[in-house]
Amino acid sequence: MNLFGTAGIRGEAATEVTPSFALSVGRAAAVDGDIFVVGRDGRETGSALAAAVEAGLESGGADVVRVGQVPTPALASASRGRRGVMVTASHNPPTDNGLKLFVDGTEYDVAAERTLTDRVEDVTAPVEWAAWGTTTRASVLEPYRRDVADYARARVGGCDGLRVAVDCGNGMAGAATPQVLRMLGAQVVALDANVDGHFPARRSKPTPESLAALRTFVAEGTFALGIGHDGDADRIAVVNADGDVVHEDTVLAILGAAYTRRSDAADPVVVTTPNASDRIDDRVAAAGGRVERVRLGALHEGVDAALSAGDSGTEVVFAGEPWKHVHTALGQWIDGVASAAVLAGLVADEGLADLRAPIEEKPYRKESVPCPDNRKGPVMAHLESRLPEAFPEATVDTEYGVRLALEDGAWTLVRPSGTEPYVRVYAESETVDELVAAVRDVVEAAVEELGGE
């Protein structure tokens, strides 16, 4: 059994991530540390699940610091020097919930996840009654907001007078992003900033479709940019003054290049994932740095690997995958609030259009091919030979899925989803529709041949 996907544990609260399950995870996690910070997002099931996690931690011998409803990056920041559990399903539907575990500001790595999974399966027993932990309360939101504002101001400057619309989507961003931007001098209009676990305003995942109201609002107003977040504020989407969503890889290229230009390191490195565009490599190289890639959902592991493989002059200045960014000088966690603050500072200084101007934006597509979870392994193994056979002119990389580099900078990646019963197809090309269709045909044939639905 593997409890963890690419972003913690997630599932339906009534049948999968239940209070009894959360209690068992808490008790198993307590073996690793003496103090845990516990927070939650605004989902209706969050209160019960947070209480269950706390009960598990305490009965496992750990003390709990309860911080209430906070964005995930605020909980991660508060876990520095100790451990943390965030009760959230991020951008999933309101019926779902989940658990993210942190140690010293960093999400659990694969080894820690496997160890915890084994303990949950073995049903860790409570410690002796006199050794149970206790719970205290703390407020971490204001210190977190202040830290992010100070960080952004020191890195890129303030954003005095910049007009920004922030779509909080009834999620936890309403408690952080508008406040941080105002601390930096921006004129902010916050949409749906009230926390509501039903997410009545829109779907929690920020996409061009779900951000339709924000896009219209920005286009009809006098805003320099719009920002949309997911339910726990670790993701960010960006809208330009015309109401168009800026491609997530373009945002990565802007931030990666900006951090590289501002670095004094001899070897500045940006870490990203195989599904991210080569436009990131181009802009980081032009700024004097280089890019390293790591599997999806493992940015912190990629940061460690890049530092271990480098020398004394190597510095990982930024890490990001589409929609999610790690501002390494602030901390090792994914932080959409910090992304909003840093990007706003850059836009105030240079303008979004000028930041985008040097970036070559080829057409990009992402599609999902249905594939039962238990067939993903055999299908991917099959595709390691079938895809190169279908594209004999391509350069092949099978380290993180199957990635084919084609002529004229085109590329495609096929990888299994870590959270849903799909195989993902990504492609970037001037003829992207034709490329995606050809790749999808190969993937669908593999799924059907190996017993797919």
N, C-alpha and C positions, 0 to 999 in steps of 0.2 A: 504494500500500500504506500502511496505517496500523497501526503496531505497537502503539499504545497504546489502551487502553480508558479507562473513567472512573477507573481506579485503577491506573495503571502497565501493565506488560506481563504477561499471564498466558496459560497454556496447558498442555497435557500435556507433561510433562518428556521423555518418550521420543520425541515426534514434533514438538513445536513449540518449546518453550523448552529446547533441547538445549544441551550444552556448546559446540558449535561456534557456535550462535547467540549464546550468552552472551559468548563470546570476541569476536565481531564487534561486539556492543553495547558491550563494554568498550573496545575499540580506538577505536570511533567517539566514545565519550564523552570519551576522553582528550584529544581536541583542545581541550576546553573548560576544562581545569583542570590544575594541577600536582599536587594532592594529593586523593585520594579515600579516604574511610572506607568499608570494605566489611564488611557483616554479613549474617547469615542467620537464618532461623527454624529450627525443629527438623525440617523435612522430610528424608526419607531422601536425596533428590536434592540437598539444599542444599550439601553439602560439595563435590561435583564442580562444581556450577554456580558457586559462589563462587570456586573455584580458576580456572575458565575466565574469569570476569569479571576476576579479578586479572591473569591472563595477558594478557588484552586491554588492560587499562589500562597495565600495565607496558610491553608492546611498542608501545603508543601514546605512550610517553614520560612517563607519570604515575607518581608514587609512591603506594603503597597503604599504608593503615593498617588492618590486619586486627583486627577486634574480636570475631569469633566469633559464637556464638549469643546474640542479643539481641532484645528486642521492637523492632518497627519504630519506635515513637516514641523509643527510646533511640538508635537509629542516626540518626534525623533530628536529634535534639538534638546528637549528636556531629558532624554535618555543618556546624554553624554556623562560619562563617569559611572554609569549604572546600566540597568536594562529597562526595556519598555515594551508594552503591549498596546497596540492601537486596534480598537474594534471598529472596523470599516470594511465596506465592500467597494470603496472607491467610486468608480463610474457605473457599477452594476445596477440593476433595477432595485426599487425600494423593498421588494420581497427578499432580497439577498442580504447577507452580512458576511463578515469575515474577520480575520485576525492577521495583523502584521507584527512581527517581533523584531526588536532592535537590541543591539548591544553597543554602548558607547556611540550612539548616533548613526550606526550602520545597520541595515537590515541583515538578518541572519543569512549566512552563506549556505551553500549546498550541504556541507558537512554538518553544520548545526541543525539544519532542517531534518536531515536523515536521523540524527541522534534523537531529536525531539519526537519524530514520528515513531521510532522504535519504542520510546518510553510510553507514548500514548497507547500503542498496541499492547504493551505489557501491563497496562493499568497500574500506574504508579500509586502506591498506597500513601495515605496521610502520614506525616511524621508524628512522633509522640506528642500528646495533647499539650504539654507544657512548652513545646517548641514552636507552636503555631505563631504566625506573624501577626502584625497589627496594621491598621490602615490610618493614614493621615491624609489631609487635604492640602493642596497647594495651587496657586495661580501661576500659570506659566505663559499665558497669552501675551500680556503686556511686555515682559522681558523679551519674548520672541519677536514681537513686532518691532521693538526698539533695535534689536540686534540686526534684523534684516534691513531696516532703514539705514542704520549706521554703515552696514556693509556696502549697500548699493551706493550710498553717497561717497564712500571712500574709493570705490572701484570706478564708477562712471560719472559721479556727480549727481546733483539733484535734478528736478524736473519742474522748476518754477513756472507756473502758468500753463503747463501742458494739460490740455483737455483730454480726459480719458473716460471712456464708459466701461464699466466692469459688470459683466453678467455673472453673478454668483450662483445662479441656478438653484437657489434655496439650499445650497451646501455651505460648508464651513468656511469657504473663502470670504463670506460676508463678515466674518469676525477678524479678518486680517488684511486682505489686499486693499480695500478702499482706505483703511486706516494708515497703512504703510505708505501708500502713494500720497496721501494728504500730508503725512509727515515730511515727505520729500518735496512738497510744494505744488503738487499737481492739483488741478481742478477736476474732481471726480464726481461722476454720476453713477451710483450703484443701482443695478437692476436686480430685483428678487434677492435682496441681501438678507431677508429673514430666513432663519434656518427652519426647514420643514422636511421631515423625513419621508413624506409622500412625494417630494419633488414635483409639486403641482405645476410649476411654470414650464418645465421642459424635461426631457430625458437628462439624466445626470452626465452622460458622456458628452463632451463638447465636440460637435461635428458641424460641418456646414449646414446640415439640415436642422439640427437642434438649436443652433444659434441664429435662426432666421430673424427672431425679434431683435436681437442685438445688432445684427447686420443692417437691418432697416433703420434702427434708431441711430446708429453711427452715420449711415449714409445721408440721413435727413438732417443731421446736426452739424456741428462745427468741431468735430473731434479729430485729434491727431491719430488715435488708434482706439480699438476696442479689445477687451480681454475677456475670455470666457474660461471658467474653471469647471472641474468635475466636483463630485460630492465631498471629497476630503481635501481638495486644494493642492494635490500634488501634480495634477496635469494643468496645462495651459494651452489655449488656442488664441491666435492673434488675428484681429480684423483690421484692415487698413481703412483709410478715411473714406473710401468709396463703398465700404461695406462688404468687401471681398475677403474671404479667409485666406491668410497668408499660409502657404504650404508649410507643414511642420518641419520639413527638412531645410527649407529656407530660413526658418527661425533658428534651427541648429547651426546653420552656416553663419548667420549673423553673429550669434553669441560666441561660437567657437573662434571666429576670426577676431572678434573684439577682445576676447580674453588673451588670445595669442599675441596680438599687437601690444597689449599692455603688460606682457610678461617680460621680466628681465632674465629669465632662464635661458641657458644655452640651448636647451632641447625642450621646448614647450610641446606638450602632447595633448591632443583632444581624443577622448575615448568615445566611441559610438558603437552601433550595432550593425549587423550585416544587411538589415532591411533599410538602412539609411542611405540617402543619395550620395553619389560621388561629388555633388556640388559642395559638400562639406569639406572633402579632401582638397578640392580646388582652392577654396577661399582660405582654409587654414594654411595650406602650402604658400599661398601668395602673401600671407601675413608672417611667414617665417617659421611655421610649425609643421607637425605631422600628425596623422590620424592612426589610431589603433582601434581594431574592432573586437568586440566580445559578444558572446551569445546574448540574446534578448533577455532582459530581466536580471542581468548580472553586471550592472555598471560598476558597482563597488569592487567586484572581483577583477574587472578590467583595469580599474585604477591601480589596484595592488600589483597586478601582473605587469603593467607598464612601468611602474616604479622599480619593481624587482629586476626587470630586464634592462633598464636604463643605467645611467651612471650618475655621478654626483650632480651633473648639470641638468638632469631630467626632472621636469615638473609637469604633473598633470594639471592643466589650467582649467579644464572644463570636461564634463562628461554628460552625454545626453543620448537618448533614443527618442524617436518621434513622440511628441507631446510631453516628455518627462526629462528633467534636467537636474544634474548634480553640480552645484556651485562649490567646487572643492575647497576653496579658501574659506568658505563659510562653514561647511560641514559635509559629511559623506552621504547625506540623505537626499532624496528627490524632493524638490521644493518649487512648486508653482508660484508661490507668493514671491520668492526671491527672483524668479524669472520675470515676473511682472515688474518688479522694482528696477531690475537691471535693464530690461528692455526699454522701460519708460525713460530712464536716464539716457540711454543711447539715442532714442528717438528725439528727445528734447535737444540733444547736442547736434545730431546730424540730419534728422528727418528720416522717416521710414522709407520713403522712396529712394533716397540716396543710399541708405544701407542696403537696399535690395538691388540697386542698379548693376553692380558688378557680378551678380550671381546669375549663372546660366541655369534657367529653370526648364528642363526638358519635361514633357508630359509624363506623368507618374500615375500608376494604377495599383490598387490592392484589391484582390478578390479572395473569397473563401470557398473552398471545395469541401462539401460534407464528407466526413470520414470518422467512423466510430473510434473512440479513444483506444480501444484494444487493438486496432489495426494500424495505428499511426506508425509504430516502429517498423513493421514489415513493409508498409507502403514507402516510407522514407528510404529504407534499405534498397528497395526495388528501384526507386527513382535515382539513386546514385549512379546507376548504369543507364537507365532509360533516358534520362534528360541529356546526358552527354551524347548518347547515340542520336537523339533528335536534333542536337545542335553541335555537330562535329567541329565547327570552326571556333567554338567558345573555349575560353579558359575556365577551368572548373575548380571550385573550392568547396569541399564538403565538411569543413570544420563546424559550421553552424547551419545545418540544413544543406541544401544544394544551391550554390550561387554560381551563375554563369556570367562571365564578362564577355560581351559581344563587341562588334565593330562600332566605331563612332561613339564610344562611351556608353552604349546601351548595356543594361544588365537586368538580370532577373534572379529572384531568390524564392525558393520553395522551402517552407519549414512548417512543422506541426504547431498548432496553437497550444499554448500551455494551459489554457483555461476553458476552451470550448471544443466541441467535436468537429474540428475543421483542420484542413491543411491550408495554410495561407500561401498565396501567390502574390509576389511583389514584382513590379517591373518599371523601368524607366527607359524611355526610348522615344525618338521622334515618330516612330510608328508603333506606339505602345499598344493600341487595340489589337493589332495583328500579332504582336509578341505575346500578349496575355492569352489570346485565343489559342495560339499554338501550344503554350505551356500548359494551359488548362486541359487541353485535349489529352496530353501525356499523363497528367495527374489523375484525371477522371478514369482513364483506362487502367492505371495502376490500382486505384481504389476498387474498381469493379472486378479486376482480375484476382484480387486478393480477398474477395468476399465482403466488399463494402455493401452498404444498404442500397 
